[in-house]
Amino acid sequence: MTVGELAKPFSISLPAISKHLKVLEDAGLLKREKDGRMYRCVLDATQLIGPARWIARYSLLWREQLDELADYLKSDERGGKSG
């Protein structure tokens, strides 16, 4: 898509969209390809594989920890607060 096409659904200025796209480009998530006189933006989602693996690895641990915290808070509410 062109920058204009990407910007269309948003209510922010074209320069603001360009700044956001520059951040994505610097992070390696977006590539700009020349198509005649226009530049097209192409998503490169391969950069997200590493973070996705990291999140998947820790999500079970986080879920278990949050479940334990929820159980503790529920039992504390039923038993009255000490202190």
PDB file with SEQRES, HELIX, SHEET and CRYST1 records, atoms N, CA, C and O in Angstrom:
SEQRES   1 A   83  MET THR VAL GLY GLU LEU ALA LYS PRO PHE SER ILE SER          
SEQRES   2 A   83  LEU PRO ALA ILE SER LYS HIS LEU LYS VAL LEU GLU ASP          
SEQRES   3 A   83  ALA GLY LEU LEU LYS ARG GLU LYS ASP GLY ARG MET TYR          
SEQRES   4 A   83  ARG CYS VAL LEU ASP ALA THR GLN LEU ILE GLY PRO ALA          
SEQRES   5 A   83  ARG TRP ILE ALA ARG TYR SER LEU LEU TRP ARG GLU GLN          
SEQRES   6 A   83  LEU ASP GLU LEU ALA ASP TYR LEU LYS SER ASP GLU ARG          
SEQRES   7 A   83  GLY GLY LYS SER GLY                                          
HELIX    1 AA1 VAL A    3  ALA A    7  1                                   5    
HELIX    2 AA2 LEU A   14  ASP A   26  1                                  13    
HELIX    3 AA3 ALA A   45  LEU A   48  5                                   4    
HELIX    4 AA4 ILE A   49  GLY A   79  1                                  31    
SHEET    1 AA1 2 LEU A  30  ASP A  35  0                                        
SHEET    2 AA1 2 MET A  38  LEU A  43 -1                                        
CRYST1    1.000    1.000    1.000  90.00  90.00  90.00 P 1           1          
ATOM      1  N   MET A   1       0.845  -1.184   0.000  1.00  0.00           N  
ATOM      2  CA  MET A   1       0.000   0.000   0.000  1.00  0.00           C  
ATOM      3  C   MET A   1       0.888   1.245   0.000  1.00  0.00           C  
ATOM      4  O   MET A   1       2.033   1.212   0.450  1.00  0.00           O  
ATOM      5  N   THR A   2       0.341   2.316  -0.505  1.00  0.00           N  
ATOM      6  CA  THR A   2       1.051   3.589  -0.437  1.00  0.00           C  
ATOM      7  C   THR A   2       0.800   4.215   0.930  1.00  0.00           C  
ATOM      8  O   THR A   2      -0.091   3.791   1.666  1.00  0.00           O  
ATOM      9  N   VAL A   3       1.598   5.226   1.259  1.00  0.00           N  
ATOM     10  CA  VAL A   3       1.411   5.931   2.524  1.00  0.00           C  
ATOM     11  C   VAL A   3       0.005   6.532   2.582  1.00  0.00           C  
ATOM     12  O   VAL A   3      -0.652   6.478   3.622  1.00  0.00           O  
ATOM     13  N   GLY A   4      -0.449   7.094   1.489  1.00  0.00           N  
ATOM     14  CA  GLY A   4      -1.796   7.673   1.434  1.00  0.00           C  
ATOM     15  C   GLY A   4      -2.877   6.629   1.689  1.00  0.00           C  
ATOM     16  O   GLY A   4      -3.842   6.894   2.407  1.00  0.00           O  
ATOM     17  N   GLU A   5      -2.721   5.445   1.104  1.00  0.00           N  
ATOM     18  CA  GLU A   5      -3.688   4.372   1.313  1.00  0.00           C  
ATOM     19  C   GLU A   5      -3.683   3.913   2.767  1.00  0.00           C  
ATOM     20  O   GLU A   5      -4.735   3.630   3.342  1.00  0.00           O  
ATOM     21  N   LEU A   6      -2.492   3.840   3.355  1.00  0.00           N  
ATOM     22  CA  LEU A   6      -2.393   3.447   4.765  1.00  0.00           C  
ATOM     23  C   LEU A   6      -3.008   4.500   5.683  1.00  0.00           C  
ATOM     24  O   LEU A   6      -3.600   4.169   6.710  1.00  0.00           O  
ATOM     25  N   ALA A   7      -2.864   5.765   5.307  1.00  0.00           N  
ATOM     26  CA  ALA A   7      -3.333   6.866   6.155  1.00  0.00           C  
ATOM     27  C   ALA A   7      -4.845   7.052   6.095  1.00  0.00           C  
ATOM     28  O   ALA A   7      -5.437   7.594   7.027  1.00  0.00           O  
ATOM     29  N   LYS A   8      -5.467   6.614   5.021  1.00  0.00           N  
ATOM     30  CA  LYS A   8      -6.886   6.897   4.774  1.00  0.00           C  
ATOM     31  C   LYS A   8      -7.819   6.612   5.961  1.00  0.00           C  
ATOM     32  O   LYS A   8      -8.646   7.467   6.276  1.00  0.00           O  
ATOM     33  N   PRO A   9      -7.727   5.448   6.638  1.00  0.00           N  
ATOM     34  CA  PRO A   9      -8.686   5.177   7.725  1.00  0.00           C  
ATOM     35  C   PRO A   9      -8.416   5.943   9.025  1.00  0.00           C  
ATOM     36  O   PRO A   9      -9.210   5.863   9.962  1.00  0.00           O  
ATOM     37  N   PHE A  10      -7.313   6.676   9.091  1.00  0.00           N  
ATOM     38  CA  PHE A  10      -6.943   7.334  10.346  1.00  0.00           C  
ATOM     39  C   PHE A  10      -7.204   8.833  10.282  1.00  0.00           C  
ATOM     40  O   PHE A  10      -7.151   9.441   9.213  1.00  0.00           O  
ATOM     41  N   SER A  11      -7.483   9.411  11.431  1.00  0.00           N  
ATOM     42  CA  SER A  11      -7.788  10.846  11.485  1.00  0.00           C  
ATOM     43  C   SER A  11      -6.574  11.670  11.898  1.00  0.00           C  
ATOM     44  O   SER A  11      -6.720  12.743  12.484  1.00  0.00           O  
ATOM     45  N   ILE A  12      -5.379  11.172  11.595  1.00  0.00           N  
ATOM     46  CA  ILE A  12      -4.174  11.952  11.884  1.00  0.00           C  
ATOM     47  C   ILE A  12      -3.543  12.371  10.562  1.00  0.00           C  
ATOM     48  O   ILE A  12      -3.871  11.827   9.508  1.00  0.00           O  
ATOM     49  N   SER A  13      -2.645  13.330  10.625  1.00  0.00           N  
ATOM     50  CA  SER A  13      -2.061  13.905   9.419  1.00  0.00           C  
ATOM     51  C   SER A  13      -1.136  12.917   8.700  1.00  0.00           C  
ATOM     52  O   SER A  13      -0.646  11.954   9.289  1.00  0.00           O  
ATOM     53  N   LEU A  14      -0.918  13.182   7.438  1.00  0.00           N  
ATOM     54  CA  LEU A  14      -0.012  12.363   6.639  1.00  0.00           C  
ATOM     55  C   LEU A  14       1.412  12.388   7.203  1.00  0.00           C  
ATOM     56  O   LEU A  14       2.059  11.342   7.249  1.00  0.00           O  
ATOM     57  N   PRO A  15       1.927  13.565   7.639  1.00  0.00           N  
ATOM     58  CA  PRO A  15       3.255  13.566   8.255  1.00  0.00           C  
ATOM     59  C   PRO A  15       3.320  12.692   9.525  1.00  0.00           C  
ATOM     60  O   PRO A  15       4.342  12.057   9.786  1.00  0.00           O  
ATOM     61  N   ALA A  16       2.238  12.662  10.306  1.00  0.00           N  
ATOM     62  CA  ALA A  16       2.219  11.823  11.508  1.00  0.00           C  
ATOM     63  C   ALA A  16       2.253  10.345  11.122  1.00  0.00           C  
ATOM     64  O   ALA A  16       2.953   9.552  11.753  1.00  0.00           O  
ATOM     65  N   ILE A  17       1.504   9.980  10.094  1.00  0.00           N  
ATOM     66  CA  ILE A  17       1.531   8.606   9.593  1.00  0.00           C  
ATOM     67  C   ILE A  17       2.943   8.257   9.132  1.00  0.00           C  
ATOM     68  O   ILE A  17       3.449   7.174   9.428  1.00  0.00           O  
ATOM     69  N   SER A  18       3.568   9.165   8.414  1.00  0.00           N  
ATOM     70  CA  SER A  18       4.929   8.936   7.915  1.00  0.00           C  
ATOM     71  C   SER A  18       5.914   8.715   9.064  1.00  0.00           C  
ATOM     72  O   SER A  18       6.807   7.873   8.968  1.00  0.00           O  
ATOM     73  N   LYS A  19       5.749   9.466  10.137  1.00  0.00           N  
ATOM     74  CA  LYS A  19       6.628   9.267  11.304  1.00  0.00           C  
ATOM     75  C   LYS A  19       6.429   7.877  11.901  1.00  0.00           C  
ATOM     76  O   LYS A  19       7.399   7.212  12.263  1.00  0.00           O  
ATOM     77  N   HIS A  20       5.192   7.442  12.005  1.00  0.00           N  
ATOM     78  CA  HIS A  20       4.918   6.095  12.529  1.00  0.00           C  
ATOM     79  C   HIS A  20       5.521   5.030  11.619  1.00  0.00           C  
ATOM     80  O   HIS A  20       6.110   4.056  12.089  1.00  0.00           O  
ATOM     81  N   LEU A  21       5.368   5.226  10.318  1.00  0.00           N  
ATOM     82  CA  LEU A  21       5.914   4.267   9.367  1.00  0.00           C  
ATOM     83  C   LEU A  21       7.435   4.232   9.435  1.00  0.00           C  
ATOM     84  O   LEU A  21       8.040   3.173   9.268  1.00  0.00           O  
ATOM     85  N   LYS A  22       8.049   5.371   9.677  1.00  0.00           N  
ATOM     86  CA  LYS A  22       9.518   5.436   9.808  1.00  0.00           C  
ATOM     87  C   LYS A  22       9.984   4.611  11.002  1.00  0.00           C  
ATOM     88  O   LYS A  22      11.008   3.933  10.925  1.00  0.00           O  
ATOM     89  N   VAL A  23       9.247   4.664  12.095  1.00  0.00           N  
ATOM     90  CA  VAL A  23       9.590   3.863  13.270  1.00  0.00           C  
ATOM     91  C   VAL A  23       9.501   2.378  12.926  1.00  0.00           C  
ATOM     92  O   VAL A  23      10.385   1.599  13.283  1.00  0.00           O  
ATOM     93  N   LEU A  24       8.437   1.991  12.237  1.00  0.00           N  
ATOM     94  CA  LEU A  24       8.285   0.587  11.833  1.00  0.00           C  
ATOM     95  C   LEU A  24       9.392   0.172  10.865  1.00  0.00           C  
ATOM     96  O   LEU A  24       9.892  -0.952  10.920  1.00  0.00           O  
ATOM     97  N   GLU A  25       9.765   1.089   9.984  1.00  0.00           N  
ATOM     98  CA  GLU A  25      10.837   0.806   9.035  1.00  0.00           C  
ATOM     99  C   GLU A  25      12.171   0.641   9.762  1.00  0.00           C  
ATOM    100  O   GLU A  25      12.933  -0.278   9.462  1.00  0.00           O  
ATOM    101  N   ASP A  26      12.452   1.522  10.708  1.00  0.00           N  
ATOM    102  CA  ASP A  26      13.692   1.426  11.492  1.00  0.00           C  
ATOM    103  C   ASP A  26      13.763   0.127  12.290  1.00  0.00           C  
ATOM    104  O   ASP A  26      14.847  -0.403  12.534  1.00  0.00           O  
ATOM    105  N   ALA A  27      12.599  -0.380  12.692  1.00  0.00           N  
ATOM    106  CA  ALA A  27      12.536  -1.628  13.455  1.00  0.00           C  
ATOM    107  C   ALA A  27      12.610  -2.856  12.541  1.00  0.00           C  
ATOM    108  O   ALA A  27      12.652  -3.987  13.025  1.00  0.00           O  
ATOM    109  N   GLY A  28      12.625  -2.636  11.230  1.00  0.00           N  
ATOM    110  CA  GLY A  28      12.701  -3.741  10.295  1.00  0.00           C  
ATOM    111  C   GLY A  28      11.370  -4.415  10.016  1.00  0.00           C  
ATOM    112  O   GLY A  28      11.332  -5.497   9.431  1.00  0.00           O  
ATOM    113  N   LEU A  29      10.276  -3.784  10.430  1.00  0.00           N  
ATOM    114  CA  LEU A  29       8.947  -4.363  10.232  1.00  0.00           C  
ATOM    115  C   LEU A  29       8.287  -3.903   8.939  1.00  0.00           C  
ATOM    116  O   LEU A  29       7.268  -4.454   8.524  1.00  0.00           O  
ATOM    117  N   LEU A  30       8.864  -2.905   8.312  1.00  0.00           N  
ATOM    118  CA  LEU A  30       8.266  -2.320   7.118  1.00  0.00           C  
ATOM    119  C   LEU A  30       9.369  -2.043   6.112  1.00  0.00           C  
ATOM    120  O   LEU A  30      10.448  -1.567   6.463  1.00  0.00           O  
ATOM    121  N   LYS A  31       9.082  -2.348   4.867  1.00  0.00           N  
ATOM    122  CA  LYS A  31      10.022  -2.027   3.796  1.00  0.00           C  
ATOM    123  C   LYS A  31       9.285  -1.159   2.784  1.00  0.00           C  
ATOM    124  O   LYS A  31       8.101  -1.366   2.518  1.00  0.00           O  
ATOM    125  N   ARG A  32      10.002  -0.183   2.222  1.00  0.00           N  
ATOM    126  CA  ARG A  32       9.421   0.667   1.184  1.00  0.00           C  
ATOM    127  C   ARG A  32      10.022   0.233  -0.151  1.00  0.00           C  
ATOM    128  O   ARG A  32      11.240   0.149  -0.304  1.00  0.00           O  
ATOM    129  N   GLU A  33       9.142  -0.039  -1.111  1.00  0.00           N  
ATOM    130  CA  GLU A  33       9.580  -0.455  -2.438  1.00  0.00           C  
ATOM    131  C   GLU A  33       9.099   0.562  -3.461  1.00  0.00           C  
ATOM    132  O   GLU A  33       7.951   1.005  -3.422  1.00  0.00           O  
ATOM    133  N   LYS A  34       9.992   0.928  -4.378  1.00  0.00           N  
ATOM    134  CA  LYS A  34       9.632   1.910  -5.409  1.00  0.00           C  
ATOM    135  C   LYS A  34       8.808   1.228  -6.488  1.00  0.00           C  
ATOM    136  O   LYS A  34       9.187   0.184  -7.019  1.00  0.00           O  
ATOM    137  N   ASP A  35       7.667   1.842  -6.802  1.00  0.00           N  
ATOM    138  CA  ASP A  35       6.753   1.342  -7.823  1.00  0.00           C  
ATOM    139  C   ASP A  35       6.471   2.508  -8.767  1.00  0.00           C  
ATOM    140  O   ASP A  35       5.515   3.257  -8.566  1.00  0.00           O  
ATOM    141  N   GLY A  36       7.299   2.659  -9.791  1.00  0.00           N  
ATOM    142  CA  GLY A  36       7.183   3.830 -10.666  1.00  0.00           C  
ATOM    143  C   GLY A  36       7.608   5.070  -9.911  1.00  0.00           C  
ATOM    144  O   GLY A  36       8.740   5.162  -9.437  1.00  0.00           O  
ATOM    145  N   ARG A  37       6.688   6.033  -9.798  1.00  0.00           N  
ATOM    146  CA  ARG A  37       6.991   7.258  -9.043  1.00  0.00           C  
ATOM    147  C   ARG A  37       6.541   7.161  -7.591  1.00  0.00           C  
ATOM    148  O   ARG A  37       6.786   8.071  -6.799  1.00  0.00           O  
ATOM    149  N   MET A  38       5.891   6.076  -7.248  1.00  0.00           N  
ATOM    150  CA  MET A  38       5.350   5.931  -5.895  1.00  0.00           C  
ATOM    151  C   MET A  38       6.156   4.903  -5.109  1.00  0.00           C  
ATOM    152  O   MET A  38       6.812   4.024  -5.666  1.00  0.00           O  
ATOM    153  N   TYR A  39       6.075   5.052  -3.800  1.00  0.00           N  
ATOM    154  CA  TYR A  39       6.652   4.053  -2.910  1.00  0.00           C  
ATOM    155  C   TYR A  39       5.520   3.258  -2.276  1.00  0.00           C  
ATOM    156  O   TYR A  39       4.521   3.822  -1.832  1.00  0.00           O  
ATOM    157  N   ARG A  40       5.685   1.983  -2.242  1.00  0.00           N  
ATOM    158  CA  ARG A  40       4.714   1.094  -1.593  1.00  0.00           C  
ATOM    159  C   ARG A  40       5.341   0.564  -0.319  1.00  0.00           C  
ATOM    160  O   ARG A  40       6.539   0.284  -0.273  1.00  0.00           O  
ATOM    161  N   CYS A  41       4.526   0.428   0.713  1.00  0.00           N  
ATOM    162  CA  CYS A  41       4.975  -0.099   2.004  1.00  0.00           C  
ATOM    163  C   CYS A  41       4.588  -1.574   2.075  1.00  0.00           C  
ATOM    164  O   CYS A  41       3.458  -1.956   1.769  1.00  0.00           O  
ATOM    165  N   VAL A  42       5.549  -2.384   2.484  1.00  0.00           N  
ATOM    166  CA  VAL A  42       5.327  -3.826   2.573  1.00  0.00           C  
ATOM    167  C   VAL A  42       5.708  -4.271   3.989  1.00  0.00           C  
ATOM    168  O   VAL A  42       6.801  -3.982   4.475  1.00  0.00           O  
ATOM    169  N   LEU A  43       4.789  -4.974   4.628  1.00  0.00           N  
ATOM    170  CA  LEU A  43       5.031  -5.494   5.979  1.00  0.00           C  
ATOM    171  C   LEU A  43       6.011  -6.655   5.909  1.00  0.00           C  
ATOM    172  O   LEU A  43       5.882  -7.526   5.049  1.00  0.00           O  
ATOM    173  N   ASP A  44       6.988  -6.673   6.804  1.00  0.00           N  
ATOM    174  CA  ASP A  44       7.916  -7.796   6.929  1.00  0.00           C  
ATOM    175  C   ASP A  44       7.734  -8.374   8.325  1.00  0.00           C  
ATOM    176  O   ASP A  44       8.454  -8.023   9.259  1.00  0.00           O  
ATOM    177  N   ALA A  45       6.765  -9.261   8.448  1.00  0.00           N  
ATOM    178  CA  ALA A  45       6.404  -9.816   9.754  1.00  0.00           C  
ATOM    179  C   ALA A  45       7.425 -10.809  10.286  1.00  0.00           C  
ATOM    180  O   ALA A  45       7.300 -11.259  11.425  1.00  0.00           O  
ATOM    181  N   THR A  46       8.431 -11.163   9.495  1.00  0.00           N  
ATOM    182  CA  THR A  46       9.436 -12.114   9.995  1.00  0.00           C  
ATOM    183  C   THR A  46      10.160 -11.556  11.216  1.00  0.00           C  
ATOM    184  O   THR A  46      10.672 -12.316  12.037  1.00  0.00           O  
ATOM    185  N   GLN A  47      10.202 -10.239  11.336  1.00  0.00           N  
ATOM    186  CA  GLN A  47      10.846  -9.624  12.499  1.00  0.00           C  
ATOM    187  C   GLN A  47      10.086  -9.899  13.793  1.00  0.00           C  
ATOM    188  O   GLN A  47      10.629  -9.713  14.882  1.00  0.00           O  
ATOM    189  N   LEU A  48       8.839 -10.340  13.682  1.00  0.00           N  
ATOM    190  CA  LEU A  48       8.014 -10.598  14.865  1.00  0.00           C  
ATOM    191  C   LEU A  48       8.135 -12.039  15.367  1.00  0.00           C  
ATOM    192  O   LEU A  48       7.591 -12.366  16.421  1.00  0.00           O  
ATOM    193  N   ILE A  49       8.835 -12.900  14.634  1.00  0.00           N  
ATOM    194  CA  ILE A  49       8.945 -14.304  15.024  1.00  0.00           C  
ATOM    195  C   ILE A  49       9.635 -14.454  16.379  1.00  0.00           C  
ATOM    196  O   ILE A  49       9.146 -15.180  17.244  1.00  0.00           O  
ATOM    197  N   GLY A  50      10.749 -13.784  16.567  1.00  0.00           N  
ATOM    198  CA  GLY A  50      11.478 -13.869  17.840  1.00  0.00           C  
ATOM    199  C   GLY A  50      10.638 -13.406  19.027  1.00  0.00           C  
ATOM    200  O   GLY A  50      10.506 -14.145  20.003  1.00  0.00           O  
ATOM    201  N   PRO A  51      10.065 -12.196  18.968  1.00  0.00           N  
ATOM    202  CA  PRO A  51       9.212 -11.748  20.070  1.00  0.00           C  
ATOM    203  C   PRO A  51       8.006 -12.663  20.297  1.00  0.00           C  
ATOM    204  O   PRO A  51       7.613 -12.887  21.442  1.00  0.00           O  
ATOM    205  N   ALA A  52       7.419 -13.190  19.232  1.00  0.00           N  
ATOM    206  CA  ALA A  52       6.264 -14.085  19.380  1.00  0.00           C  
ATOM    207  C   ALA A  52       6.664 -15.357  20.114  1.00  0.00           C  
ATOM    208  O   ALA A  52       5.913 -15.851  20.955  1.00  0.00           O  
ATOM    209  N   ARG A  53       7.836 -15.887  19.804  1.00  0.00           N  
ATOM    210  CA  ARG A  53       8.327 -17.086  20.509  1.00  0.00           C  
ATOM    211  C   ARG A  53       8.558 -16.783  21.986  1.00  0.00           C  
ATOM    212  O   ARG A  53       8.214 -17.589  22.851  1.00  0.00           O  
ATOM    213  N   TRP A  54       9.142 -15.616  22.273  1.00  0.00           N  
ATOM    214  CA  TRP A  54       9.414 -15.238  23.657  1.00  0.00           C  
ATOM    215  C   TRP A  54       8.115 -15.108  24.440  1.00  0.00           C  
ATOM    216  O   TRP A  54       8.012 -15.592  25.567  1.00  0.00           O  
ATOM    217  N   ILE A  55       7.130 -14.458  23.845  1.00  0.00           N  
ATOM    218  CA  ILE A  55       5.823 -14.289  24.492  1.00  0.00           C  
ATOM    219  C   ILE A  55       5.177 -15.644  24.737  1.00  0.00           C  
ATOM    220  O   ILE A  55       4.635 -15.890  25.815  1.00  0.00           O  
ATOM    221  N   ALA A  56       5.231 -16.524  23.741  1.00  0.00           N  
ATOM    222  CA  ALA A  56       4.627 -17.856  23.889  1.00  0.00           C  
ATOM    223  C   ALA A  56       5.293 -18.638  25.016  1.00  0.00           C  
ATOM    224  O   ALA A  56       4.626 -19.340  25.776  1.00  0.00           O  
ATOM    225  N   ARG A  57       6.604 -18.510  25.116  1.00  0.00           N  
ATOM    226  CA  ARG A  57       7.345 -19.243  26.138  1.00  0.00           C  
ATOM    227  C   ARG A  57       6.934 -18.800  27.546  1.00  0.00           C  
ATOM    228  O   ARG A  57       6.803 -19.634  28.442  1.00  0.00           O  
ATOM    229  N   TYR A  58       6.735 -17.523  27.742  1.00  0.00           N  
ATOM    230  CA  TYR A  58       6.438 -17.008  29.071  1.00  0.00           C  
ATOM    231  C   TYR A  58       4.945 -16.857  29.369  1.00  0.00           C  
ATOM    232  O   TYR A  58       4.574 -16.631  30.521  1.00  0.00           O  
ATOM    233  N   SER A  59       4.088 -16.977  28.365  1.00  0.00           N  
ATOM    234  CA  SER A  59       2.665 -16.734  28.593  1.00  0.00           C  
ATOM    235  C   SER A  59       2.060 -17.730  29.580  1.00  0.00           C  
ATOM    236  O   SER A  59       1.225 -17.348  30.400  1.00  0.00           O  
ATOM    237  N   LEU A  60       2.463 -18.994  29.516  1.00  0.00           N  
ATOM    238  CA  LEU A  60       1.939 -19.985  30.460  1.00  0.00           C  
ATOM    239  C   LEU A  60       2.345 -19.625  31.889  1.00  0.00           C  
ATOM    240  O   LEU A  60       1.525 -19.679  32.806  1.00  0.00           O  
ATOM    241  N   LEU A  61       3.601 -19.263  32.070  1.00  0.00           N  
ATOM    242  CA  LEU A  61       4.078 -18.861  33.403  1.00  0.00           C  
ATOM    243  C   LEU A  61       3.295 -17.660  33.910  1.00  0.00           C  
ATOM    244  O   LEU A  61       2.854 -17.647  35.060  1.00  0.00           O  
ATOM    245  N   TRP A  62       3.118 -16.652  33.064  1.00  0.00           N  
ATOM    246  CA  TRP A  62       2.383 -15.452  33.469  1.00  0.00           C  
ATOM    247  C   TRP A  62       0.944 -15.794  33.818  1.00  0.00           C  
ATOM    248  O   TRP A  62       0.398 -15.305  34.807  1.00  0.00           O  
ATOM    249  N   ARG A  63       0.334 -16.645  32.989  1.00  0.00           N  
ATOM    250  CA  ARG A  63      -1.052 -17.033  33.238  1.00  0.00           C  
ATOM    251  C   ARG A  63      -1.171 -17.733  34.590  1.00  0.00           C  
ATOM    252  O   ARG A  63      -2.083 -17.439  35.362  1.00  0.00           O  
ATOM    253  N   GLU A  64      -0.251 -18.657  34.879  1.00  0.00           N  
ATOM    254  CA  GLU A  64      -0.291 -19.369  36.155  1.00  0.00           C  
ATOM    255  C   GLU A  64      -0.103 -18.404  37.319  1.00  0.00           C  
ATOM    256  O   GLU A  64      -0.814 -18.492  38.320  1.00  0.00           O  
ATOM    257  N   GLN A  65       0.847 -17.489  37.195  1.00  0.00           N  
ATOM    258  CA  GLN A  65       1.102 -16.514  38.256  1.00  0.00           C  
ATOM    259  C   GLN A  65      -0.112 -15.605  38.478  1.00  0.00           C  
ATOM    260  O   GLN A  65      -0.473 -15.316  39.619  1.00  0.00           O  
ATOM    261  N   LEU A  66      -0.728 -15.162  37.405  1.00  0.00           N  
ATOM    262  CA  LEU A  66      -1.895 -14.292  37.537  1.00  0.00           C  
ATOM    263  C   LEU A  66      -3.088 -15.053  38.112  1.00  0.00           C  
ATOM    264  O   LEU A  66      -3.865 -14.496  38.887  1.00  0.00           O  
ATOM    265  N   ASP A  67      -3.235 -16.328  37.735  1.00  0.00           N  
ATOM    266  CA  ASP A  67      -4.306 -17.146  38.318  1.00  0.00           C  
ATOM    267  C   ASP A  67      -4.101 -17.299  39.818  1.00  0.00           C  
ATOM    268  O   ASP A  67      -5.053 -17.201  40.592  1.00  0.00           O  
ATOM    269  N   GLU A  68      -2.848 -17.543  40.234  1.00  0.00           N  
ATOM    270  CA  GLU A  68      -2.554 -17.669  41.668  1.00  0.00           C  
ATOM    271  C   GLU A  68      -2.827 -16.360  42.397  1.00  0.00           C  
ATOM    272  O   GLU A  68      -3.360 -16.369  43.506  1.00  0.00           O  
ATOM    273  N   LEU A  69      -2.469 -15.242  41.789  1.00  0.00           N  
ATOM    274  CA  LEU A  69      -2.739 -13.937  42.395  1.00  0.00           C  
ATOM    275  C   LEU A  69      -4.239 -13.714  42.526  1.00  0.00           C  
ATOM    276  O   LEU A  69      -4.704 -13.233  43.560  1.00  0.00           O  
ATOM    277  N   ALA A  70      -4.997 -14.056  41.499  1.00  0.00           N  
ATOM    278  CA  ALA A  70      -6.460 -13.899  41.542  1.00  0.00           C  
ATOM    279  C   ALA A  70      -7.050 -14.764  42.652  1.00  0.00           C  
ATOM    280  O   ALA A  70      -7.920 -14.307  43.393  1.00  0.00           O  
ATOM    281  N   ASP A  71      -6.583 -16.014  42.776  1.00  0.00           N  
ATOM    282  CA  ASP A  71      -7.068 -16.895  43.842  1.00  0.00           C  
ATOM    283  C   ASP A  71      -6.754 -16.306  45.214  1.00  0.00           C  
ATOM    284  O   ASP A  71      -7.595 -16.328  46.112  1.00  0.00           O  
ATOM    285  N   TYR A  72      -5.545 -15.783  45.373  1.00  0.00           N  
ATOM    286  CA  TYR A  72      -5.139 -15.180  46.644  1.00  0.00           C  
ATOM    287  C   TYR A  72      -6.028 -13.985  46.979  1.00  0.00           C  
ATOM    288  O   TYR A  72      -6.500 -13.852  48.108  1.00  0.00           O  
ATOM    289  N   LEU A  73      -6.253 -13.125  46.002  1.00  0.00           N  
ATOM    290  CA  LEU A  73      -7.068 -11.933  46.241  1.00  0.00           C  
ATOM    291  C   LEU A  73      -8.512 -12.303  46.567  1.00  0.00           C  
ATOM    292  O   LEU A  73      -9.139 -11.671  47.417  1.00  0.00           O  
ATOM    293  N   LYS A  74      -9.035 -13.319  45.899  1.00  0.00           N  
ATOM    294  CA  LYS A  74     -10.399 -13.769  46.203  1.00  0.00           C  
ATOM    295  C   LYS A  74     -10.482 -14.332  47.623  1.00  0.00           C  
ATOM    296  O   LYS A  74     -11.438 -14.052  48.347  1.00  0.00           O  
ATOM    297  N   SER A  75      -9.483 -15.124  48.021  1.00  0.00           N  
ATOM    298  CA  SER A  75      -9.518 -15.704  49.360  1.00  0.00           C  
ATOM    299  C   SER A  75      -9.331 -14.621  50.417  1.00  0.00           C  
ATOM    300  O   SER A  75      -9.883 -14.723  51.513  1.00  0.00           O  
ATOM    301  N   ASP A  76      -8.562 -13.590  50.101  1.00  0.00           N  
ATOM    302  CA  ASP A  76      -8.344 -12.485  51.032  1.00  0.00           C  
ATOM    303  C   ASP A  76      -9.635 -11.684  51.214  1.00  0.00           C  
ATOM    304  O   ASP A  76      -9.923 -11.217  52.316  1.00  0.00           O  
ATOM    305  N   GLU A  77     -10.407 -11.524  50.148  1.00  0.00           N  
ATOM    306  CA  GLU A  77     -11.677 -10.807  50.242  1.00  0.00           C  
ATOM    307  C   GLU A  77     -12.666 -11.564  51.113  1.00  0.00           C  
ATOM    308  O   GLU A  77     -13.402 -10.958  51.893  1.00  0.00           O  
ATOM    309  N   ARG A  78     -12.686 -12.881  50.984  1.00  0.00           N  
ATOM    310  CA  ARG A  78     -13.626 -13.705  51.767  1.00  0.00           C  
ATOM    311  C   ARG A  78     -13.220 -13.782  53.242  1.00  0.00           C  
ATOM    312  O   ARG A  78     -14.066 -13.798  54.137  1.00  0.00           O  
ATOM    313  N   GLY A  79     -11.920 -13.828  53.466  1.00  0.00           N  
ATOM    314  CA  GLY A  79     -11.444 -14.009  54.840  1.00  0.00           C  
ATOM    315  C   GLY A  79     -11.257 -12.713  55.598  1.00  0.00           C  
ATOM    316  O   GLY A  79     -10.904 -12.732  56.777  1.00  0.00           O  
ATOM    317  N   GLY A  80     -11.480 -11.614  54.960  1.00  0.00           N  
ATOM    318  CA  GLY A  80     -11.286 -10.328  55.620  1.00  0.00           C  
ATOM    319  C   GLY A  80      -9.847  -9.912  55.503  1.00  0.00           C  
ATOM    320  O   GLY A  80      -8.956 -10.758  55.419  1.00  0.00           O  
ATOM    321  N   LYS A  81      -9.610  -8.637  55.497  1.00  0.00           N  
ATOM    322  CA  LYS A  81      -8.243  -8.117  55.361  1.00  0.00           C  
ATOM    323  C   LYS A  81      -7.612  -8.000  56.734  1.00  0.00           C  
ATOM    324  O   LYS A  81      -8.235  -7.554  57.697  1.00  0.00           O  
ATOM    325  N   SER A  82      -6.366  -8.411  56.792  1.00  0.00           N  
ATOM    326  CA  SER A  82      -5.667  -8.295  58.069  1.00  0.00           C  
ATOM    327  C   SER A  82      -4.816  -7.033  58.042  1.00  0.00           C  
ATOM    328  O   SER A  82      -4.383  -6.596  56.976  1.00  0.00           O  
ATOM    329  N   GLY A  83      -4.579  -6.453  59.197  1.00  0.00           N  
ATOM    330  CA  GLY A  83      -3.690  -5.320  59.258  1.00  0.00           C  
ATOM    331  C   GLY A  83      -4.257  -4.126  59.792  1.00  0.00           C  
ATOM    332  O   GLY A  83      -3.575  -3.105  59.883  1.00  0.00           O  
TER     333      GLY A  83                                                      
END                                                                             
